[in-house]
């Protein structure tokens, strides 16, 4: 078996295909929209194919004979595409982000091991690279209890835009999902969930001024379950320009995130909200991705903090969000294909690759991981 299949020709799929081609792999990118396929092949140099990812039989045919698949289709399809990859003996990576779907995918561990393949969801920015760095920070502290692990991540317009200070960087359905589902944390060493868009904190970031950070769903991935009893406090918060969280929280509180059809119209408020976001939020301007991850522990009378920081900008070819979402996955894909990583079974990204290898593999595409503080 050889070659890589990329499912989905959106901004992340295009970037993933480009980096895999750059790394010397044979890549075919599949997408139902022929215009999107044409754009993706022109940008990436990959081959293109027509693929309806909702058709499980078509997905199996597409994956047949390929060594690895990177899925950039909506997370709701993640379970079926992962099953197809196992059936065809294909390593599988996706960008995850939905705890419910990821939890189901992890139940495929036995089947993936039997097929001698890796099934690795949550391979993007966060969940993904940020979580790998969090594991690296905890490991650098050495054995023993840890006081706190914090992850702060944001994809922002280079210049604040509109009342929300935000531009639409990806599918608004994914954005609203992050703003609506329970957020997994550790409190006093125990697993817990908190409401999204809460516990807003001010955070200073040189070069970008004051920012705000607040709970959102999905970003902590497997870390709270993995470190329960060892880490006293852990949370993941999204970064935005000040004033973003309160209006969104108000929308949630008055029911605009509801998926229940309303009497008399049969239309769910969320449907209306998503269409409004698509129509009225700006998009396409230069962006920045900011990541700050750290772990702290007090031992032998001394408190020590280990952390990492990333400031990544649009590079003229791909947005910062596309870069920092796609390239961690393609870094891991390359390591699997070359045998430097031998992970098998179903596991999230933070359990599949060490931080040192991730940092090394991101350097050629200009994603610089600096020590912090």
BATI-837463 format. One record per residue (C-alpha): residue in three letters; residue number from 1; y, x, z. Coordinates in nm, 2 decimals, padded with zeros to 4 digits, m for minus. Layout:
BEGIN
{node 'ALA' NUM {Y X Z}}
...
//
This chain:
BEGIN
{node 'UNK' 1 {00.00 00.00 00.00}}
{node 'UNK' 2 {00.35 00.12 m00.07}}
{node 'UNK' 3 {00.70 m00.01 m00.11}}
{node 'UNK' 4 {00.93 m00.22 00.10}}
{node 'UNK' 5 {01.01 m00.59 00.07}}
{node 'UNK' 6 {01.35 m00.72 00.18}}
{node 'UNK' 7 {01.38 m01.09 00.23}}
{node 'UNK' 8 {01.73 m01.23 00.19}}
{node 'UNK' 9 {02.01 m01.09 m00.03}}
{node 'UNK' 10 {02.31 m01.17 00.20}}
{node 'UNK' 11 {02.54 m00.90 00.34}}
{node 'UNK' 12 {02.27 m00.76 00.58}}
{node 'UNK' 13 {01.99 m00.78 00.32}}
{node 'UNK' 14 {02.20 m00.60 00.07}}
{node 'UNK' 15 {02.29 m00.32 00.31}}
{node 'UNK' 16 {01.92 m00.29 00.42}}
{node 'UNK' 17 {01.80 m00.26 00.07}}
{node 'UNK' 18 {02.07 00.00 m00.01}}
{node 'UNK' 19 {01.98 00.22 00.28}}
{node 'UNK' 20 {01.60 00.20 00.22}}
{node 'UNK' 21 {01.66 00.31 m00.15}}
{node 'UNK' 22 {01.89 00.59 m00.02}}
{node 'UNK' 23 {01.60 00.70 00.20}}
{node 'UNK' 24 {01.37 00.73 m00.10}}
{node 'UNK' 25 {01.17 00.41 m00.07}}
{node 'UNK' 26 {01.07 00.17 m00.35}}
{node 'UNK' 27 {01.24 m00.16 m00.26}}
{node 'UNK' 28 {01.23 m00.52 m00.40}}
{node 'UNK' 29 {01.47 m00.77 m00.26}}
{node 'UNK' 30 {01.38 m01.14 m00.27}}
{node 'UNK' 31 {01.62 m01.44 m00.26}}
{node 'UNK' 32 {01.62 m01.79 m00.39}}
{node 'UNK' 33 {01.98 m01.76 m00.53}}
{node 'UNK' 34 {01.97 m01.57 m00.86}}
{node 'UNK' 35 {02.34 m01.47 m00.83}}
{node 'UNK' 36 {02.28 m01.32 m00.49}}
{node 'UNK' 37 {01.98 m01.13 m00.62}}
{node 'UNK' 38 {02.20 m00.99 m00.90}}
{node 'UNK' 39 {02.47 m00.88 m00.66}}
{node 'UNK' 40 {02.21 m00.72 m00.43}}
{node 'UNK' 41 {02.04 m00.52 m00.70}}
{node 'UNK' 42 {02.36 m00.40 m00.84}}
{node 'UNK' 43 {02.48 m00.28 m00.50}}
{node 'UNK' 44 {02.16 m00.14 m00.37}}
{node 'UNK' 45 {01.96 m00.01 m00.67}}
{node 'UNK' 46 {01.66 m00.21 m00.55}}
{node 'UNK' 47 {01.45 m00.43 m00.78}}
{node 'UNK' 48 {01.51 m00.81 m00.75}}
{node 'UNK' 49 {01.28 m01.11 m00.74}}
{node 'UNK' 50 {01.31 m01.49 m00.70}}
{node 'UNK' 51 {01.18 m01.60 m00.36}}
{node 'UNK' 52 {01.20 m01.92 m00.16}}
{node 'UNK' 53 {01.14 m01.80 00.19}}
{node 'UNK' 54 {01.07 m02.16 00.31}}
{node 'UNK' 55 {00.75 m02.15 00.09}}
{node 'UNK' 56 {00.49 m01.97 00.30}}
{node 'UNK' 57 {00.25 m01.92 00.01}}
{node 'UNK' 58 {00.53 m01.76 m00.20}}
{node 'UNK' 59 {00.62 m01.53 00.09}}
{node 'UNK' 60 {00.26 m01.42 00.11}}
{node 'UNK' 61 {00.25 m01.34 m00.26}}
{node 'UNK' 62 {00.58 m01.15 m00.23}}
{node 'UNK' 63 {00.45 m00.94 00.06}}
{node 'UNK' 64 {00.11 m00.87 m00.10}}
{node 'UNK' 65 {00.07 m00.49 m00.15}}
{node 'UNK' 66 {00.38 m00.39 00.03}}
{node 'UNK' 67 {00.38 m00.16 00.33}}
{node 'UNK' 68 {00.67 m00.31 00.52}}
{node 'UNK' 69 {00.90 m00.61 00.52}}
{node 'UNK' 70 {01.25 m00.64 00.65}}
{node 'UNK' 71 {01.34 m01.01 00.69}}
{node 'UNK' 72 {01.71 m01.11 00.67}}
{node 'UNK' 73 {01.64 m01.48 00.63}}
{node 'UNK' 74 {01.75 m01.74 00.89}}
{node 'UNK' 75 {01.58 m01.69 01.23}}
{node 'UNK' 76 {01.41 m02.03 01.21}}
{node 'UNK' 77 {01.18 m01.89 00.95}}
{node 'UNK' 78 {01.09 m01.58 01.16}}
{node 'UNK' 79 {00.75 m01.71 01.29}}
{node 'UNK' 80 {00.61 m01.80 00.95}}
{node 'UNK' 81 {00.73 m01.48 00.78}}
{node 'UNK' 82 {00.58 m01.27 01.06}}
{node 'UNK' 83 {00.25 m01.45 01.02}}
{node 'UNK' 84 {00.26 m01.39 00.65}}
{node 'UNK' 85 {00.32 m01.02 00.71}}
{node 'UNK' 86 {00.02 m01.00 00.94}}
{node 'UNK' 87 {m00.20 m01.18 00.69}}
{node 'UNK' 88 {m00.10 m00.93 00.42}}
{node 'UNK' 89 {m00.13 m00.62 00.64}}
{node 'UNK' 90 {00.25 m00.56 00.62}}
{node 'UNK' 91 {00.47 m00.41 00.89}}
{node 'UNK' 92 {00.74 m00.67 00.98}}
{node 'UNK' 93 {01.10 m00.62 01.11}}
{node 'UNK' 94 {01.37 m00.89 01.15}}
{node 'UNK' 95 {01.71 m00.93 01.31}}
{node 'UNK' 96 {01.60 m01.18 01.56}}
{node 'UNK' 97 {01.87 m01.30 01.80}}
{node 'UNK' 98 {01.71 m01.63 01.90}}
{node 'UNK' 99 {01.51 m01.59 02.23}}
{node 'UNK' 100 {01.28 m01.89 02.16}}
{node 'UNK' 101 {01.17 m01.77 01.82}}
{node 'UNK' 102 {01.13 m01.41 01.94}}
{node 'UNK' 103 {00.92 m01.53 02.23}}
{node 'UNK' 104 {00.69 m01.70 01.98}}
{node 'UNK' 105 {00.67 m01.39 01.76}}
{node 'UNK' 106 {00.57 m01.18 02.06}}
{node 'UNK' 107 {00.26 m01.40 02.10}}
{node 'UNK' 108 {00.14 m01.25 01.77}}
{node 'UNK' 109 {00.07 m00.92 01.94}}
{node 'UNK' 110 {m00.31 m00.94 01.93}}
{node 'UNK' 111 {m00.32 m01.05 01.56}}
{node 'UNK' 112 {m00.07 m00.77 01.47}}
{node 'UNK' 113 {m00.29 m00.51 01.64}}
{node 'UNK' 114 {m00.60 m00.64 01.47}}
{node 'UNK' 115 {m00.42 m00.61 01.14}}
{node 'UNK' 116 {m00.29 m00.26 01.24}}
{node 'UNK' 117 {00.07 m00.35 01.18}}
{node 'UNK' 118 {00.39 m00.37 01.38}}
{node 'UNK' 119 {00.58 m00.70 01.43}}
{node 'UNK' 120 {00.92 m00.61 01.56}}
{node 'UNK' 121 {01.19 m00.87 01.59}}
{node 'UNK' 122 {01.54 m00.81 01.74}}
{node 'UNK' 123 {01.61 m00.51 01.51}}
{node 'UNK' 124 {01.98 m00.55 01.45}}
{node 'UNK' 125 {02.29 m00.46 01.63}}
{node 'UNK' 126 {02.24 m00.66 01.95}}
{node 'UNK' 127 {01.97 m00.75 02.01}}
{node 'UNK' 128 {01.85 m00.42 01.86}}
{node 'UNK' 129 {02.03 m00.09 01.86}}
{node 'UNK' 130 {02.23 m00.17 02.17}}
{node 'UNK' 131 {01.91 m00.25 02.36}}
{node 'UNK' 132 {01.75 00.08 02.24}}
{node 'UNK' 133 {02.05 00.26 02.38}}
{node 'UNK' 134 {02.02 00.07 02.71}}
{node 'UNK' 135 {01.66 00.19 02.75}}
{node 'UNK' 136 {01.78 00.54 02.67}}
{node 'UNK' 137 {02.05 00.52 02.94}}
{node 'UNK' 138 {01.80 00.40 03.20}}
{node 'UNK' 139 {01.55 00.67 03.10}}
{node 'UNK' 140 {01.82 00.94 03.13}}
{node 'UNK' 141 {01.88 00.83 03.49}}
{node 'UNK' 142 {01.51 00.92 03.57}}
{node 'UNK' 143 {01.25 00.73 03.77}}
{node 'UNK' 144 {01.36 00.49 04.05}}
{node 'UNK' 145 {01.57 00.18 04.10}}
{node 'UNK' 146 {01.89 00.12 03.89}}
{node 'UNK' 147 {02.20 m00.06 04.02}}
{node 'UNK' 148 {02.33 m00.20 03.69}}
{node 'UNK' 149 {02.28 m00.21 03.32}}
{node 'UNK' 150 {02.56 m00.35 03.11}}
{node 'UNK' 151 {02.58 m00.42 02.74}}
{node 'UNK' 152 {02.92 m00.50 02.57}}
{node 'UNK' 153 {02.92 m00.56 02.20}}
{node 'UNK' 154 {03.16 m00.71 01.95}}
{node 'UNK' 155 {03.21 m00.75 01.58}}
{node 'UNK' 156 {03.59 m00.81 01.53}}
{node 'UNK' 157 {03.84 m00.82 01.25}}
{node 'UNK' 158 {04.04 m00.50 01.24}}
{node 'UNK' 159 {04.34 m00.71 01.29}}
{node 'UNK' 160 {04.33 m01.03 01.51}}
{node 'UNK' 161 {04.33 m01.34 01.30}}
{node 'UNK' 162 {04.44 m01.69 01.39}}
{node 'UNK' 163 {04.44 m01.85 01.74}}
{node 'UNK' 164 {04.08 m01.74 01.80}}
{node 'UNK' 165 {04.15 m01.38 01.69}}
{node 'UNK' 166 {03.83 m01.39 01.48}}
{node 'UNK' 167 {03.70 m01.40 01.13}}
{node 'UNK' 168 {03.37 m01.54 01.02}}
{node 'UNK' 169 {03.14 m01.25 00.99}}
{node 'UNK' 170 {02.80 m01.42 00.95}}
{node 'UNK' 171 {02.64 m01.77 00.93}}
{node 'UNK' 172 {02.83 m01.99 01.18}}
{node 'UNK' 173 {02.51 m02.15 01.29}}
{node 'UNK' 174 {02.40 m01.82 01.44}}
{node 'UNK' 175 {02.74 m01.78 01.61}}
{node 'UNK' 176 {02.73 m02.13 01.77}}
{node 'UNK' 177 {02.37 m02.07 01.87}}
{node 'UNK' 178 {02.49 m01.76 02.07}}
{node 'UNK' 179 {02.76 m01.96 02.23}}
{node 'UNK' 180 {02.53 m02.25 02.33}}
{node 'UNK' 181 {02.20 m02.13 02.46}}
{node 'UNK' 182 {02.12 m01.99 02.81}}
{node 'UNK' 183 {02.20 m01.62 02.86}}
{node 'UNK' 184 {01.93 m01.41 03.02}}
{node 'UNK' 185 {02.04 m01.18 03.30}}
{node 'UNK' 186 {01.92 m01.00 03.61}}
{node 'UNK' 187 {02.09 m01.10 03.95}}
{node 'UNK' 188 {01.98 m00.92 04.26}}
{node 'UNK' 189 {01.68 m00.78 04.07}}
{node 'UNK' 190 {01.56 m01.13 03.96}}
{node 'UNK' 191 {01.55 m01.29 03.62}}
{node 'UNK' 192 {01.80 m01.57 03.58}}
{node 'UNK' 193 {02.00 m01.75 03.32}}
{node 'UNK' 194 {02.37 m01.82 03.31}}
{node 'UNK' 195 {02.59 m02.04 03.09}}
{node 'UNK' 196 {02.74 m01.89 02.77}}
{node 'UNK' 197 {03.11 m01.84 02.74}}
{node 'UNK' 198 {03.14 m01.78 03.12}}
{node 'UNK' 199 {03.24 m01.50 03.36}}
{node 'UNK' 200 {03.51 m01.37 03.13}}
{node 'UNK' 201 {03.62 m01.02 03.21}}
{node 'UNK' 202 {03.90 m00.80 03.09}}
{node 'UNK' 203 {03.80 m00.47 02.93}}
{node 'UNK' 204 {04.02 m00.20 02.79}}
{node 'UNK' 205 {03.92 m00.02 02.47}}
{node 'UNK' 206 {04.13 00.28 02.35}}
{node 'UNK' 207 {04.26 00.21 02.00}}
{node 'UNK' 208 {04.19 m00.17 02.02}}
{node 'UNK' 209 {04.39 m00.27 02.33}}
{node 'UNK' 210 {04.27 m00.52 02.58}}
{node 'UNK' 211 {03.96 m00.72 02.50}}
{node 'UNK' 212 {03.77 m00.99 02.68}}
{node 'UNK' 213 {03.39 m01.01 02.73}}
{node 'UNK' 214 {03.18 m01.31 02.82}}
{node 'UNK' 215 {02.81 m01.41 02.83}}
{node 'UNK' 216 {02.64 m01.50 02.51}}
{node 'UNK' 217 {02.27 m01.57 02.43}}
{node 'UNK' 218 {02.01 m01.35 02.28}}
{node 'UNK' 219 {02.17 m01.01 02.32}}
{node 'UNK' 220 {01.97 m00.90 02.62}}
{node 'UNK' 221 {01.64 m00.95 02.44}}
{node 'UNK' 222 {01.34 m00.84 02.64}}
{node 'UNK' 223 {01.54 m00.62 02.89}}
{node 'UNK' 224 {01.57 m00.88 03.18}}
{node 'UNK' 225 {01.19 m00.95 03.18}}
{node 'UNK' 226 {01.10 m00.58 03.14}}
{node 'UNK' 227 {01.33 m00.46 03.42}}
{node 'UNK' 228 {01.29 m00.74 03.67}}
{node 'UNK' 229 {01.25 m00.58 04.01}}
{node 'UNK' 230 {01.38 m00.24 03.90}}
{node 'UNK' 231 {01.73 m00.31 03.78}}
{node 'UNK' 232 {01.95 m00.50 04.03}}
{node 'UNK' 233 {02.21 m00.64 03.78}}
{node 'UNK' 234 {02.20 m00.67 03.40}}
{node 'UNK' 235 {02.40 m00.86 03.16}}
{node 'UNK' 236 {02.50 m00.87 02.79}}
{node 'UNK' 237 {02.85 m00.99 02.70}}
{node 'UNK' 238 {03.02 m01.03 02.36}}
{node 'UNK' 239 {03.36 m00.87 02.30}}
{node 'UNK' 240 {03.65 m01.07 02.15}}
{node 'UNK' 241 {04.02 m01.04 02.14}}
{node 'UNK' 242 {04.18 m01.22 02.44}}
{node 'UNK' 243 {04.19 m01.60 02.43}}
{node 'UNK' 244 {03.88 m01.66 02.22}}
{node 'UNK' 245 {03.63 m01.78 02.48}}
{node 'UNK' 246 {03.82 m02.07 02.65}}
{node 'UNK' 247 {03.87 m02.28 02.33}}
{node 'UNK' 248 {03.50 m02.24 02.24}}
{node 'UNK' 249 {03.39 m02.33 02.59}}
{node 'UNK' 250 {03.60 m02.64 02.58}}
{node 'UNK' 251 {03.44 m02.74 02.25}}
{node 'UNK' 252 {03.10 m02.70 02.41}}
{node 'UNK' 253 {03.19 m02.89 02.72}}
{node 'UNK' 254 {03.31 m03.20 02.52}}
{node 'UNK' 255 {03.00 m03.21 02.31}}
{node 'UNK' 256 {03.10 m03.05 01.98}}
{node 'UNK' 257 {02.80 m02.82 01.99}}
{node 'UNK' 258 {02.56 m03.12 02.01}}
{node 'UNK' 259 {02.29 m03.16 01.75}}
{node 'UNK' 260 {02.24 m03.53 01.83}}
{node 'UNK' 261 {02.35 m03.77 01.55}}
{node 'UNK' 262 {02.64 m03.99 01.67}}
{node 'UNK' 263 {02.62 m04.37 01.68}}
{node 'UNK' 264 {02.79 m04.52 01.38}}
{node 'UNK' 265 {02.80 m04.21 01.17}}
{node 'UNK' 266 {02.45 m04.05 01.20}}
{node 'UNK' 267 {02.63 m03.71 01.19}}
{node 'UNK' 268 {02.59 m03.45 01.46}}
{node 'UNK' 269 {02.91 m03.30 01.60}}
{node 'UNK' 270 {02.76 m02.96 01.54}}
{node 'UNK' 271 {02.73 m03.03 01.17}}
{node 'UNK' 272 {03.10 m03.11 01.16}}
{node 'UNK' 273 {03.19 m02.81 01.37}}
{node 'UNK' 274 {02.99 m02.57 01.15}}
{node 'UNK' 275 {03.16 m02.71 00.83}}
{node 'UNK' 276 {03.50 m02.66 00.99}}
{node 'UNK' 277 {03.42 m02.30 01.08}}
{node 'UNK' 278 {03.30 m02.23 00.73}}
{node 'UNK' 279 {03.61 m02.38 00.57}}
{node 'UNK' 280 {03.88 m02.27 00.80}}
{node 'UNK' 281 {03.79 m01.94 00.96}}
{node 'UNK' 282 {03.90 m01.64 00.75}}
{node 'UNK' 283 {03.64 m01.39 00.63}}
{node 'UNK' 284 {03.61 m01.07 00.43}}
{node 'UNK' 285 {03.88 m00.86 00.59}}
{node 'UNK' 286 {03.81 m00.51 00.72}}
{node 'UNK' 287 {03.62 m00.52 01.05}}
{node 'UNK' 288 {03.52 m00.31 01.34}}
{node 'UNK' 289 {03.20 m00.31 01.56}}
{node 'UNK' 290 {03.24 m00.19 01.92}}
{node 'UNK' 291 {02.95 m00.11 02.14}}
{node 'UNK' 292 {02.95 00.01 02.50}}
{node 'UNK' 293 {02.62 00.03 02.69}}
{node 'UNK' 294 {02.57 00.19 03.03}}
{node 'UNK' 295 {02.34 00.22 03.33}}
{node 'UNK' 296 {02.43 00.33 03.68}}
{node 'UNK' 297 {02.23 00.42 03.99}}
{node 'UNK' 298 {02.32 00.55 04.33}}
{node 'UNK' 299 {02.07 00.80 04.46}}
{node 'UNK' 300 {02.08 01.07 04.73}}
{node 'UNK' 301 {02.44 00.97 04.81}}
{node 'UNK' 302 {02.56 01.02 04.46}}
{node 'UNK' 303 {02.63 00.76 04.19}}
{node 'UNK' 304 {02.55 00.85 03.84}}
{node 'UNK' 305 {02.64 00.66 03.51}}
{node 'UNK' 306 {02.49 00.73 03.17}}
{node 'UNK' 307 {02.62 00.54 02.87}}
{node 'UNK' 308 {02.69 00.53 02.50}}
{node 'UNK' 309 {02.98 00.41 02.28}}
{node 'UNK' 310 {03.01 00.32 01.91}}
{node 'UNK' 311 {03.33 00.25 01.72}}
{node 'UNK' 312 {03.23 00.17 01.36}}
{node 'UNK' 313 {03.45 00.06 01.07}}
{node 'UNK' 314 {03.41 m00.09 00.73}}
{node 'UNK' 315 {03.31 00.20 00.50}}
{node 'UNK' 316 {03.44 00.06 00.17}}
{node 'UNK' 317 {03.10 m00.05 00.07}}
{node 'UNK' 318 {02.97 m00.25 00.36}}
{node 'UNK' 319 {03.13 m00.42 00.66}}
{node 'UNK' 320 {03.09 m00.26 01.00}}
{node 'UNK' 321 {02.88 m00.56 01.10}}
{node 'UNK' 322 {02.65 m00.53 00.80}}
{node 'UNK' 323 {02.62 m00.15 00.87}}
{node 'UNK' 324 {02.54 m00.18 01.24}}
{node 'UNK' 325 {02.30 m00.47 01.19}}
{node 'UNK' 326 {02.11 m00.34 00.89}}
{node 'UNK' 327 {02.09 00.03 00.94}}
{node 'UNK' 328 {01.92 00.03 01.28}}
{node 'UNK' 329 {01.64 m00.18 01.12}}
{node 'UNK' 330 {01.61 00.05 00.82}}
{node 'UNK' 331 {01.61 00.36 01.05}}
{node 'UNK' 332 {01.31 00.21 01.23}}
{node 'UNK' 333 {01.15 00.10 00.90}}
{node 'UNK' 334 {01.18 00.46 00.77}}
{node 'UNK' 335 {01.02 00.60 01.09}}
{node 'UNK' 336 {00.73 00.36 01.06}}
{node 'UNK' 337 {00.68 00.44 00.69}}
{node 'UNK' 338 {00.68 00.81 00.75}}
{node 'UNK' 339 {00.45 00.78 01.06}}
{node 'UNK' 340 {00.70 00.93 01.30}}
{node 'UNK' 341 {00.68 00.60 01.49}}
{node 'UNK' 342 {00.33 00.46 01.53}}
{node 'UNK' 343 {00.41 00.14 01.70}}
{node 'UNK' 344 {00.15 m00.14 01.65}}
{node 'UNK' 345 {00.15 m00.50 01.78}}
{node 'UNK' 346 {00.44 m00.73 01.85}}
{node 'UNK' 347 {00.73 m00.58 02.05}}
{node 'UNK' 348 {01.10 m00.59 02.04}}
{node 'UNK' 349 {01.30 m00.29 01.91}}
{node 'UNK' 350 {01.37 m00.15 02.25}}
{node 'UNK' 351 {01.00 m00.10 02.30}}
{node 'UNK' 352 {00.93 00.05 01.95}}
{node 'UNK' 353 {01.16 00.34 01.91}}
{node 'UNK' 354 {01.33 00.59 02.15}}
{node 'UNK' 355 {01.71 00.62 02.16}}
{node 'UNK' 356 {01.70 00.98 02.05}}
{node 'UNK' 357 {01.53 00.90 01.72}}
{node 'UNK' 358 {01.76 00.60 01.66}}
{node 'UNK' 359 {02.07 00.82 01.72}}
{node 'UNK' 360 {01.94 01.09 01.49}}
{node 'UNK' 361 {01.86 00.84 01.21}}
{node 'UNK' 362 {02.20 00.67 01.22}}
{node 'UNK' 363 {02.40 00.99 01.17}}
{node 'UNK' 364 {02.35 01.02 00.79}}
{node 'UNK' 365 {02.51 00.68 00.74}}
{node 'UNK' 366 {02.81 00.77 00.96}}
{node 'UNK' 367 {02.72 00.55 01.27}}
{node 'UNK' 368 {02.82 00.79 01.55}}
{node 'UNK' 369 {02.68 00.73 01.89}}
{node 'UNK' 370 {02.90 00.90 02.15}}
{node 'UNK' 371 {02.84 00.96 02.52}}
{node 'UNK' 372 {03.03 00.73 02.76}}
{node 'UNK' 373 {03.21 00.76 02.99}}
//
